[in-house]
Amino acid sequence: MIACETQILQRLAVLVMFHGLSMGKIMPHYVLVQRQMSWYKARDFCQRHYIDLAVLSTEEQYFSLINATAANNVSFWVGLHRQNISSAWTWMDGEELTYQNWYRRNYQGCVSLEAMLEKDKKLLARYCDEWHMFVCQGPVSPQPVKDSVGSDHVILSWNISAFMQMTPHSYNVTLCTNTCNTLVFHYTTGSTFMTIKISNLTSATEFVIEISAFVVRPEWAGEKNILQSNPTALQVKTVDSRGQSRAIFVILKLLKLVSLAPPLWILCQILKTYDFKESATNFSTVQELSTIETLVELVPDKTRGIG
């Protein structure tokens, strides 16, 4: 009973510690944390419970986040900073900022997004030790996915984004025909490319495949929380094994003919040489006969006129 009460008190302590901390999923893989922290503490929080501070690599992602937070008249940290005044503004995945939607840019090293501003330019450089709300980012689904299909297997491959390379994660791969089956593949830290092979499939069959990335993170009260990205879907069809067998048979026949080509060519050359020699011999014989006949005509027949 005492152990049970202790556990309850511990959980209550955690809830008290995070009093005022409320979160809402504002986009598929973005979460707004409504508790104020410095930029570095906010990043540490996001790395422990999600992936990292929000990365807005494209202007499209920037405007999507603006629209999603339009109702929140607050400032919140995003995953954009720079090491010193001479370095570039860089996102958490190592990519540099490619657009210039600055409300005000100065020498400070961390960036917030000012949701309360009416204009579209809402990036503001601030001192990193200021306290603001922040947006965390969850796992990102793989895109694009390439496939290579056989009669009984499919090979899937995709690039691992720099953002996802920073944390251990796994992938749920679900194959559906009449029924669905989910397989789990673990990412090897440090690799920039992921390749998986799914075997024992039925030939000449269409499959719908969904791939989603997921990570396991601790909840506030010590429970585990599984964060999963939106799935990337594709459709594949395995090769018809009978058609494949016929194709292999034709290829083997062609290879056999190709292998016979050199000796056939040699034989053809021999026959051509033999025919040429025989023709030359016959021609010589005809020439000799013609010469003899000509000589016979030229030499008078002494027997004529006698008698």
DRENLUM-708921 format. One record per residue (C-alpha): residue number from 1; residue in one letter; y negated, z, x negated. Coordinates in nm, 2 decimals. Each point is the difference from the previous one (the first is absolute). Example, Ala and Ser with C-alpha at 12.3 -4.5 7.8 and 13.67 -1.06 7.14 Angstrom:
2
<node num="1" residuo="A" yy="0.45" zz="0.78" xx="-1.23"/>
<node num="2" residuo="S" yy="-0.34" zz="-0.07" xx="-0.14"/>
# end
This chain:
307
<node num="1" residuo="M" yy="0.00" zz="0.00" xx="0.00"/>
<node num="2" residuo="I" yy="-0.24" zz="0.09" xx="-0.29"/>
<node num="3" residuo="A" yy="0.08" zz="-0.33" xx="-0.17"/>
<node num="4" residuo="C" yy="-0.08" zz="-0.19" xx="0.32"/>
<node num="5" residuo="E" yy="-0.33" zz="0.18" xx="0.05"/>
<node num="6" residuo="T" yy="-0.09" zz="-0.07" xx="-0.36"/>
<node num="7" residuo="Q" yy="0.06" zz="-0.37" xx="0.05"/>
<node num="8" residuo="I" yy="-0.22" zz="0.00" xx="0.31"/>
<node num="9" residuo="L" yy="-0.28" zz="0.18" xx="-0.19"/>
<node num="10" residuo="Q" yy="0.02" zz="-0.25" xx="-0.28"/>
<node num="11" residuo="R" yy="-0.03" zz="-0.29" xx="0.24"/>
<node num="12" residuo="L" yy="-0.30" zz="0.17" xx="0.17"/>
<node num="13" residuo="A" yy="-0.16" zz="0.05" xx="-0.34"/>
<node num="14" residuo="V" yy="0.04" zz="-0.37" xx="-0.07"/>
<node num="15" residuo="L" yy="-0.16" zz="-0.08" xx="0.34"/>
<node num="16" residuo="V" yy="-0.29" zz="0.24" xx="-0.07"/>
<node num="17" residuo="M" yy="-0.05" zz="-0.16" xx="-0.35"/>
<node num="18" residuo="F" yy="-0.03" zz="-0.34" xx="0.16"/>
<node num="19" residuo="H" yy="-0.21" zz="0.12" xx="0.29"/>
<node num="20" residuo="G" yy="-0.24" zz="-0.27" xx="0.10"/>
<node num="21" residuo="L" yy="0.22" zz="-0.27" xx="-0.16"/>
<node num="22" residuo="S" yy="0.08" zz="-0.27" xx="0.26"/>
<node num="23" residuo="M" yy="0.11" zz="-0.35" xx="-0.06"/>
<node num="24" residuo="G" yy="0.02" zz="-0.32" xx="0.19"/>
<node num="25" residuo="K" yy="0.17" zz="-0.33" xx="-0.07"/>
<node num="26" residuo="I" yy="-0.29" zz="-0.24" xx="0.03"/>
<node num="27" residuo="M" yy="0.18" zz="-0.31" xx="-0.12"/>
<node num="28" residuo="P" yy="0.37" zz="-0.10" xx="-0.07"/>
<node num="29" residuo="H" yy="0.00" zz="0.17" xx="-0.35"/>
<node num="30" residuo="Y" yy="-0.33" zz="0.19" xx="-0.01"/>
<node num="31" residuo="V" yy="-0.06" zz="0.36" xx="0.10"/>
<node num="32" residuo="L" yy="-0.33" zz="0.17" xx="0.03"/>
<node num="33" residuo="V" yy="0.01" zz="0.37" xx="-0.12"/>
<node num="34" residuo="Q" yy="-0.27" zz="0.20" xx="0.17"/>
<node num="35" residuo="R" yy="-0.03" zz="0.26" xx="-0.27"/>
<node num="36" residuo="Q" yy="-0.26" zz="-0.01" xx="-0.27"/>
<node num="37" residuo="M" yy="0.10" zz="0.00" xx="-0.36"/>
<node num="38" residuo="S" yy="-0.13" zz="-0.13" xx="-0.33"/>
<node num="39" residuo="W" yy="0.11" zz="-0.36" xx="-0.10"/>
<node num="40" residuo="Y" yy="0.26" zz="0.13" xx="-0.25"/>
<node num="41" residuo="K" yy="0.14" zz="0.26" xx="0.24"/>
<node num="42" residuo="A" yy="0.02" zz="-0.26" xx="0.27"/>
<node num="43" residuo="R" yy="0.19" zz="-0.23" xx="-0.22"/>
<node num="44" residuo="D" yy="0.24" zz="0.27" xx="-0.10"/>
<node num="45" residuo="F" yy="0.06" zz="0.08" xx="0.37"/>
<node num="46" residuo="C" yy="0.07" zz="-0.36" xx="0.08"/>
<node num="47" residuo="Q" yy="0.24" zz="-0.04" xx="-0.29"/>
<node num="48" residuo="R" yy="0.20" zz="0.30" xx="0.11"/>
<node num="49" residuo="H" yy="0.01" zz="-0.08" xx="0.37"/>
<node num="50" residuo="Y" yy="-0.04" zz="-0.38" xx="0.02"/>
<node num="51" residuo="I" yy="-0.03" zz="-0.26" xx="-0.28"/>
<node num="52" residuo="D" yy="-0.37" zz="0.02" xx="-0.12"/>
<node num="53" residuo="L" yy="-0.36" zz="-0.03" xx="0.12"/>
<node num="54" residuo="A" yy="-0.06" zz="-0.31" xx="0.21"/>
<node num="55" residuo="V" yy="-0.01" zz="-0.33" xx="-0.18"/>
<node num="56" residuo="L" yy="-0.21" zz="-0.28" xx="0.16"/>
<node num="57" residuo="S" yy="0.07" zz="-0.29" xx="-0.23"/>
<node num="58" residuo="T" yy="-0.13" zz="-0.27" xx="0.23"/>
<node num="59" residuo="E" yy="-0.31" zz="-0.02" xx="0.21"/>
<node num="60" residuo="E" yy="0.22" zz="-0.04" xx="0.31"/>
<node num="61" residuo="Q" yy="0.15" zz="0.34" xx="-0.07"/>
<node num="62" residuo="Y" yy="-0.35" zz="0.15" xx="-0.05"/>
<node num="63" residuo="F" yy="-0.12" zz="-0.13" xx="0.34"/>
<node num="64" residuo="S" yy="0.32" zz="0.11" xx="0.17"/>
<node num="65" residuo="L" yy="-0.05" zz="0.35" xx="-0.12"/>
<node num="66" residuo="I" yy="-0.37" zz="0.00" xx="0.10"/>
<node num="67" residuo="N" yy="0.10" zz="-0.10" xx="0.36"/>
<node num="68" residuo="A" yy="0.28" zz="0.26" xx="0.01"/>
<node num="69" residuo="T" yy="-0.24" zz="0.28" xx="-0.10"/>
<node num="70" residuo="A" yy="-0.31" zz="-0.12" xx="0.20"/>
<node num="71" residuo="A" yy="0.02" zz="0.31" xx="0.22"/>
<node num="72" residuo="N" yy="0.00" zz="0.24" xx="-0.29"/>
<node num="73" residuo="N" yy="-0.35" zz="0.07" xx="-0.11"/>
<node num="74" residuo="V" yy="0.10" zz="0.14" xx="-0.34"/>
<node num="75" residuo="S" yy="0.03" zz="-0.08" xx="-0.36"/>
<node num="76" residuo="F" yy="0.35" zz="-0.03" xx="-0.15"/>
<node num="77" residuo="W" yy="0.14" zz="-0.07" xx="-0.34"/>
<node num="78" residuo="V" yy="0.19" zz="-0.32" xx="-0.08"/>
<node num="79" residuo="G" yy="0.21" zz="-0.08" xx="-0.31"/>
<node num="80" residuo="L" yy="-0.28" zz="-0.17" xx="-0.19"/>
<node num="81" residuo="H" yy="-0.16" zz="0.13" xx="-0.32"/>
<node num="82" residuo="R" yy="-0.09" zz="-0.08" xx="-0.36"/>
<node num="83" residuo="Q" yy="0.05" zz="0.19" xx="-0.32"/>
<node num="84" residuo="N" yy="-0.36" zz="-0.04" xx="-0.14"/>
<node num="85" residuo="I" yy="-0.31" zz="-0.19" xx="0.07"/>
<node num="86" residuo="S" yy="0.11" zz="-0.30" xx="-0.22"/>
<node num="87" residuo="S" yy="0.34" zz="-0.04" xx="0.17"/>
<node num="88" residuo="A" yy="0.08" zz="-0.20" xx="0.32"/>
<node num="89" residuo="W" yy="0.05" zz="0.15" xx="0.34"/>
<node num="90" residuo="T" yy="0.38" zz="0.02" xx="0.04"/>
<node num="91" residuo="W" yy="0.24" zz="0.08" xx="0.28"/>
<node num="92" residuo="M" yy="0.30" zz="0.24" xx="-0.04"/>
<node num="93" residuo="D" yy="0.24" zz="-0.29" xx="-0.05"/>
<node num="94" residuo="G" yy="-0.20" zz="-0.12" xx="-0.31"/>
<node num="95" residuo="E" yy="-0.17" zz="-0.29" xx="0.18"/>
<node num="96" residuo="E" yy="-0.37" zz="-0.04" xx="-0.04"/>
<node num="97" residuo="L" yy="-0.24" zz="-0.01" xx="0.29"/>
<node num="98" residuo="T" yy="-0.05" zz="-0.37" xx="0.11"/>
<node num="99" residuo="Y" yy="-0.27" zz="0.04" xx="0.26"/>
<node num="100" residuo="Q" yy="-0.34" zz="0.16" xx="0.00"/>
<node num="101" residuo="N" yy="-0.05" zz="0.18" xx="0.33"/>
<node num="102" residuo="W" yy="-0.21" zz="0.28" xx="-0.15"/>
<node num="103" residuo="Y" yy="-0.24" zz="0.21" xx="0.19"/>
<node num="104" residuo="R" yy="-0.12" zz="0.14" xx="-0.33"/>
<node num="105" residuo="R" yy="0.16" zz="-0.03" xx="-0.34"/>
<node num="106" residuo="N" yy="-0.10" zz="0.23" xx="-0.29"/>
<node num="107" residuo="Y" yy="0.16" zz="0.17" xx="-0.30"/>
<node num="108" residuo="Q" yy="0.22" zz="0.24" xx="0.19"/>
<node num="109" residuo="G" yy="0.38" zz="-0.05" xx="-0.05"/>
<node num="110" residuo="C" yy="0.16" zz="0.04" xx="0.34"/>
<node num="111" residuo="V" yy="-0.05" zz="-0.20" xx="0.33"/>
<node num="112" residuo="S" yy="-0.02" zz="0.10" xx="0.36"/>
<node num="113" residuo="L" yy="-0.02" zz="-0.21" xx="0.31"/>
<node num="114" residuo="E" yy="-0.29" zz="0.10" xx="0.23"/>
<node num="115" residuo="A" yy="0.14" zz="-0.05" xx="0.35"/>
<node num="116" residuo="M" yy="-0.33" zz="0.11" xx="0.17"/>
<node num="117" residuo="L" yy="-0.20" zz="-0.29" xx="-0.14"/>
<node num="118" residuo="E" yy="-0.07" zz="-0.28" xx="0.24"/>
<node num="119" residuo="K" yy="0.00" zz="-0.29" xx="-0.25"/>
<node num="120" residuo="D" yy="0.32" zz="-0.14" xx="-0.16"/>
<node num="121" residuo="K" yy="-0.09" zz="0.11" xx="-0.35"/>
<node num="122" residuo="K" yy="0.14" zz="0.35" xx="-0.01"/>
<node num="123" residuo="L" yy="0.13" zz="0.06" xx="-0.35"/>
<node num="124" residuo="L" yy="-0.19" zz="0.29" xx="-0.17"/>
<node num="125" residuo="A" yy="0.05" zz="0.12" xx="-0.36"/>
<node num="126" residuo="R" yy="0.00" zz="0.38" xx="-0.01"/>
<node num="127" residuo="Y" yy="0.06" zz="0.29" xx="-0.24"/>
<node num="128" residuo="C" yy="0.38" zz="0.06" xx="0.00"/>
<node num="129" residuo="D" yy="-0.04" zz="0.37" xx="0.05"/>
<node num="130" residuo="E" yy="-0.17" zz="-0.03" xx="0.34"/>
<node num="131" residuo="W" yy="0.21" zz="0.10" xx="0.30"/>
<node num="132" residuo="H" yy="0.08" zz="-0.26" xx="0.27"/>
<node num="133" residuo="M" yy="0.28" zz="-0.10" xx="0.23"/>
<node num="134" residuo="F" yy="0.23" zz="-0.27" xx="-0.13"/>
<node num="135" residuo="V" yy="0.25" zz="-0.28" xx="0.09"/>
<node num="136" residuo="C" yy="0.36" zz="0.01" xx="-0.14"/>
<node num="137" residuo="Q" yy="0.22" zz="-0.30" xx="-0.02"/>
<node num="138" residuo="G" yy="0.37" zz="-0.02" xx="0.08"/>
<node num="139" residuo="P" yy="0.27" zz="-0.24" xx="-0.12"/>
<node num="140" residuo="V" yy="-0.06" zz="-0.37" xx="0.01"/>
<node num="141" residuo="S" yy="0.26" zz="-0.25" xx="0.13"/>
<node num="142" residuo="P" yy="0.12" zz="-0.28" xx="-0.24"/>
<node num="143" residuo="Q" yy="-0.17" zz="-0.33" xx="0.04"/>
<node num="144" residuo="P" yy="0.10" zz="-0.28" xx="-0.04"/>
<node num="145" residuo="V" yy="0.38" zz="0.02" xx="-0.01"/>
<node num="146" residuo="K" yy="0.21" zz="-0.29" xx="-0.14"/>
<node num="147" residuo="D" yy="0.36" zz="-0.06" xx="0.09"/>
<node num="148" residuo="S" yy="0.30" zz="-0.18" xx="-0.14"/>
<node num="149" residuo="V" yy="0.29" zz="-0.05" xx="0.24"/>
<node num="150" residuo="G" yy="0.37" zz="-0.06" xx="-0.06"/>
<node num="151" residuo="S" yy="0.30" zz="-0.02" xx="0.24"/>
<node num="152" residuo="D" yy="0.07" zz="0.38" xx="-0.01"/>
<node num="153" residuo="H" yy="-0.32" zz="0.15" xx="-0.16"/>
<node num="154" residuo="V" yy="-0.38" zz="0.00" xx="-0.01"/>
<node num="155" residuo="I" yy="-0.22" zz="0.08" xx="-0.30"/>
<node num="156" residuo="L" yy="-0.34" zz="0.14" xx="0.07"/>
<node num="157" residuo="S" yy="-0.28" zz="0.04" xx="-0.25"/>
<node num="158" residuo="W" yy="-0.37" zz="0.10" xx="-0.01"/>
<node num="159" residuo="N" yy="-0.27" zz="0.12" xx="-0.23"/>
<node num="160" residuo="I" yy="-0.08" zz="0.37" xx="-0.02"/>
<node num="161" residuo="S" yy="-0.37" zz="0.06" xx="0.04"/>
<node num="162" residuo="A" yy="-0.17" zz="0.20" xx="-0.27"/>
<node num="163" residuo="F" yy="-0.08" zz="0.25" xx="0.27"/>
<node num="164" residuo="M" yy="0.37" zz="0.06" xx="0.09"/>
<node num="165" residuo="Q" yy="0.10" zz="0.00" xx="-0.37"/>
<node num="166" residuo="M" yy="-0.17" zz="0.34" xx="-0.04"/>
<node num="167" residuo="T" yy="0.24" zz="0.20" xx="0.21"/>
<node num="168" residuo="P" yy="0.38" zz="0.02" xx="0.05"/>
<node num="169" residuo="H" yy="0.09" zz="-0.16" xx="0.33"/>
<node num="170" residuo="S" yy="0.28" zz="-0.18" xx="0.19"/>
<node num="171" residuo="Y" yy="0.05" zz="-0.28" xx="0.25"/>
<node num="172" residuo="N" yy="0.17" zz="-0.01" xx="0.33"/>
<node num="173" residuo="V" yy="0.16" zz="-0.35" xx="0.05"/>
<node num="174" residuo="T" yy="0.12" zz="-0.06" xx="0.36"/>
<node num="175" residuo="L" yy="0.22" zz="-0.30" xx="0.09"/>
<node num="176" residuo="C" yy="0.04" zz="-0.09" xx="0.36"/>
<node num="177" residuo="T" yy="0.23" zz="-0.25" xx="0.18"/>
<node num="178" residuo="N" yy="0.17" zz="0.14" xx="0.31"/>
<node num="179" residuo="T" yy="-0.03" zz="0.34" xx="-0.16"/>
<node num="180" residuo="C" yy="-0.22" zz="0.15" xx="-0.27"/>
<node num="181" residuo="N" yy="0.09" zz="0.16" xx="-0.33"/>
<node num="182" residuo="T" yy="-0.24" zz="0.17" xx="-0.24"/>
<node num="183" residuo="L" yy="0.05" zz="0.03" xx="-0.37"/>
<node num="184" residuo="V" yy="-0.21" zz="0.20" xx="-0.25"/>
<node num="185" residuo="F" yy="-0.11" zz="-0.13" xx="-0.34"/>
<node num="186" residuo="H" yy="-0.18" zz="0.22" xx="-0.25"/>
<node num="187" residuo="Y" yy="-0.28" zz="-0.13" xx="-0.22"/>
<node num="188" residuo="T" yy="0.03" zz="0.04" xx="-0.38"/>
<node num="189" residuo="T" yy="-0.32" zz="0.14" xx="-0.13"/>
<node num="190" residuo="G" yy="-0.19" zz="-0.23" xx="-0.23"/>
<node num="191" residuo="S" yy="0.14" zz="-0.33" xx="0.13"/>
<node num="192" residuo="T" yy="-0.24" zz="-0.26" xx="0.13"/>
<node num="193" residuo="F" yy="0.27" zz="-0.19" xx="0.19"/>
<node num="194" residuo="M" yy="0.27" zz="0.10" xx="0.25"/>
<node num="195" residuo="T" yy="0.32" zz="-0.20" xx="0.07"/>
<node num="196" residuo="I" yy="0.27" zz="0.10" xx="0.23"/>
<node num="197" residuo="K" yy="0.33" zz="-0.17" xx="0.11"/>
<node num="198" residuo="I" yy="0.16" zz="0.06" xx="0.34"/>
<node num="199" residuo="S" yy="0.37" zz="-0.11" xx="0.00"/>
<node num="200" residuo="N" yy="0.29" zz="-0.03" xx="0.25"/>
<node num="201" residuo="L" yy="-0.20" zz="-0.20" xx="0.25"/>
<node num="202" residuo="T" yy="0.15" zz="-0.25" xx="0.25"/>
<node num="203" residuo="S" yy="-0.06" zz="-0.37" xx="-0.09"/>
<node num="204" residuo="A" yy="-0.21" zz="-0.22" xx="0.22"/>
<node num="205" residuo="T" yy="-0.17" zz="0.30" xx="0.17"/>
<node num="206" residuo="E" yy="-0.37" zz="0.07" xx="0.06"/>
<node num="207" residuo="F" yy="-0.13" zz="0.34" xx="-0.10"/>
<node num="208" residuo="V" yy="-0.33" zz="0.16" xx="0.07"/>
<node num="209" residuo="I" yy="-0.10" zz="0.22" xx="-0.30"/>
<node num="210" residuo="E" yy="-0.26" zz="0.27" xx="-0.01"/>
<node num="211" residuo="I" yy="-0.11" zz="0.17" xx="-0.32"/>
<node num="212" residuo="S" yy="-0.22" zz="0.31" xx="-0.01"/>
<node num="213" residuo="A" yy="-0.10" zz="0.23" xx="-0.29"/>
<node num="214" residuo="F" yy="0.03" zz="0.38" xx="0.04"/>
<node num="215" residuo="V" yy="-0.07" zz="0.31" xx="-0.20"/>
<node num="216" residuo="V" yy="0.10" zz="0.37" xx="0.06"/>
<node num="217" residuo="R" yy="-0.29" zz="0.25" xx="-0.01"/>
<node num="218" residuo="P" yy="-0.03" zz="0.37" xx="0.07"/>
<node num="219" residuo="E" yy="-0.15" zz="0.11" xx="0.32"/>
<node num="220" residuo="W" yy="-0.26" zz="0.28" xx="0.02"/>
<node num="221" residuo="A" yy="0.25" zz="0.26" xx="0.10"/>
<node num="222" residuo="G" yy="0.26" zz="-0.10" xx="-0.26"/>
<node num="223" residuo="E" yy="0.19" zz="-0.26" xx="0.21"/>
<node num="224" residuo="K" yy="0.07" zz="-0.34" xx="-0.13"/>
<node num="225" residuo="N" yy="-0.19" zz="-0.29" xx="0.15"/>
<node num="226" residuo="I" yy="0.12" zz="-0.37" xx="-0.02"/>
<node num="227" residuo="L" yy="-0.29" zz="-0.25" xx="-0.02"/>
<node num="228" residuo="Q" yy="0.10" zz="-0.36" xx="0.08"/>
<node num="229" residuo="S" yy="-0.20" zz="-0.32" xx="-0.01"/>
<node num="230" residuo="N" yy="-0.01" zz="-0.26" xx="0.27"/>
<node num="231" residuo="P" yy="0.30" zz="-0.24" xx="-0.05"/>
<node num="232" residuo="T" yy="-0.02" zz="-0.34" xx="-0.15"/>
<node num="233" residuo="A" yy="0.23" zz="-0.23" xx="0.21"/>
<node num="234" residuo="L" yy="0.17" zz="-0.33" xx="-0.09"/>
<node num="235" residuo="Q" yy="0.28" zz="-0.21" xx="0.15"/>
<node num="236" residuo="V" yy="0.29" zz="-0.15" xx="-0.21"/>
<node num="237" residuo="K" yy="0.32" zz="-0.19" xx="0.07"/>
<node num="238" residuo="T" yy="0.30" zz="0.02" xx="-0.22"/>
<node num="239" residuo="V" yy="0.16" zz="-0.32" xx="-0.12"/>
<node num="240" residuo="D" yy="0.29" zz="-0.15" xx="0.19"/>
<node num="241" residuo="S" yy="0.30" zz="0.06" xx="-0.23"/>
<node num="242" residuo="R" yy="0.19" zz="-0.31" xx="0.15"/>
<node num="243" residuo="G" yy="-0.29" zz="-0.23" xx="-0.08"/>
<node num="244" residuo="Q" yy="-0.03" zz="0.16" xx="-0.34"/>
<node num="245" residuo="S" yy="0.37" zz="-0.06" xx="-0.07"/>
<node num="246" residuo="R" yy="-0.04" zz="-0.37" xx="0.10"/>
<node num="247" residuo="A" yy="-0.30" zz="-0.03" xx="-0.22"/>
<node num="248" residuo="I" yy="0.19" zz="0.16" xx="-0.29"/>
<node num="249" residuo="F" yy="0.29" zz="-0.25" xx="0.06"/>
<node num="250" residuo="V" yy="-0.24" zz="-0.29" xx="-0.01"/>
<node num="251" residuo="I" yy="-0.16" zz="0.13" xx="-0.32"/>
<node num="252" residuo="L" yy="0.34" zz="0.04" xx="-0.17"/>
<node num="253" residuo="K" yy="0.09" zz="-0.35" xx="0.10"/>
<node num="254" residuo="L" yy="-0.32" zz="-0.13" xx="-0.15"/>
<node num="255" residuo="L" yy="0.06" zz="0.20" xx="-0.32"/>
<node num="256" residuo="K" yy="0.35" zz="-0.14" xx="-0.02"/>
<node num="257" residuo="L" yy="-0.15" zz="-0.35" xx="0.02"/>
<node num="258" residuo="V" yy="-0.26" zz="0.08" xx="-0.26"/>
<node num="259" residuo="S" yy="0.27" zz="0.13" xx="-0.23"/>
<node num="260" residuo="L" yy="0.19" zz="-0.33" xx="0.04"/>
<node num="261" residuo="A" yy="-0.30" zz="-0.21" xx="-0.08"/>
<node num="262" residuo="P" yy="0.02" zz="0.00" xx="-0.38"/>
<node num="263" residuo="P" yy="0.37" zz="-0.11" xx="-0.03"/>
<node num="264" residuo="L" yy="-0.06" zz="-0.26" xx="0.28"/>
<node num="265" residuo="W" yy="-0.30" zz="-0.14" xx="-0.19"/>
<node num="266" residuo="I" yy="0.21" zz="-0.02" xx="-0.33"/>
<node num="267" residuo="L" yy="0.28" zz="-0.18" xx="0.19"/>
<node num="268" residuo="C" yy="-0.25" zz="-0.24" xx="0.15"/>
<node num="269" residuo="Q" yy="-0.14" zz="-0.08" xx="-0.34"/>
<node num="270" residuo="I" yy="0.35" zz="-0.06" xx="-0.14"/>
<node num="271" residuo="L" yy="0.08" zz="-0.24" xx="0.29"/>
<node num="272" residuo="K" yy="-0.32" zz="-0.18" xx="-0.05"/>
<node num="273" residuo="T" yy="0.07" zz="-0.04" xx="-0.37"/>
<node num="274" residuo="Y" yy="0.36" zz="-0.12" xx="0.08"/>
<node num="275" residuo="D" yy="-0.13" zz="-0.25" xx="0.25"/>
<node num="276" residuo="F" yy="-0.26" zz="-0.13" xx="-0.24"/>
<node num="277" residuo="K" yy="0.26" zz="-0.05" xx="-0.28"/>
<node num="278" residuo="E" yy="0.24" zz="-0.17" xx="0.24"/>
<node num="279" residuo="S" yy="-0.28" zz="-0.23" xx="0.13"/>
<node num="280" residuo="A" yy="-0.10" zz="-0.08" xx="-0.36"/>
<node num="281" residuo="T" yy="0.36" zz="-0.09" xx="-0.09"/>
<node num="282" residuo="N" yy="0.04" zz="-0.22" xx="0.31"/>
<node num="283" residuo="F" yy="-0.33" zz="-0.17" xx="-0.08"/>
<node num="284" residuo="S" yy="0.11" zz="-0.06" xx="-0.36"/>
<node num="285" residuo="T" yy="0.32" zz="-0.16" xx="0.12"/>
<node num="286" residuo="V" yy="-0.18" zz="-0.23" xx="0.24"/>
<node num="287" residuo="Q" yy="-0.24" zz="-0.10" xx="-0.28"/>
<node num="288" residuo="E" yy="0.29" zz="-0.08" xx="-0.23"/>
<node num="289" residuo="L" yy="0.17" zz="-0.21" xx="0.27"/>
<node num="290" residuo="S" yy="-0.32" zz="-0.19" xx="0.07"/>
<node num="291" residuo="T" yy="-0.05" zz="-0.07" xx="-0.37"/>
<node num="292" residuo="I" yy="0.35" zz="-0.14" xx="-0.04"/>
<node num="293" residuo="E" yy="-0.05" zz="-0.22" xx="0.31"/>
<node num="294" residuo="T" yy="-0.32" zz="-0.13" xx="-0.15"/>
<node num="295" residuo="L" yy="0.16" zz="-0.07" xx="-0.33"/>
<node num="296" residuo="V" yy="0.28" zz="-0.18" xx="0.18"/>
<node num="297" residuo="E" yy="-0.25" zz="-0.23" xx="0.17"/>
<node num="298" residuo="L" yy="-0.18" zz="-0.06" xx="-0.32"/>
<node num="299" residuo="V" yy="0.31" zz="-0.10" xx="-0.21"/>
<node num="300" residuo="P" yy="0.12" zz="-0.36" xx="0.10"/>
<node num="301" residuo="D" yy="0.35" zz="-0.02" xx="0.15"/>
<node num="302" residuo="K" yy="0.17" zz="-0.22" xx="-0.25"/>
<node num="303" residuo="T" yy="0.29" zz="-0.06" xx="0.24"/>
<node num="304" residuo="R" yy="-0.23" zz="-0.19" xx="0.24"/>
<node num="305" residuo="G" yy="0.02" zz="-0.38" xx="-0.05"/>
<node num="306" residuo="I" yy="0.34" zz="-0.01" xx="-0.16"/>
<node num="307" residuo="G" yy="0.25" zz="-0.22" xx="0.17"/>
# end
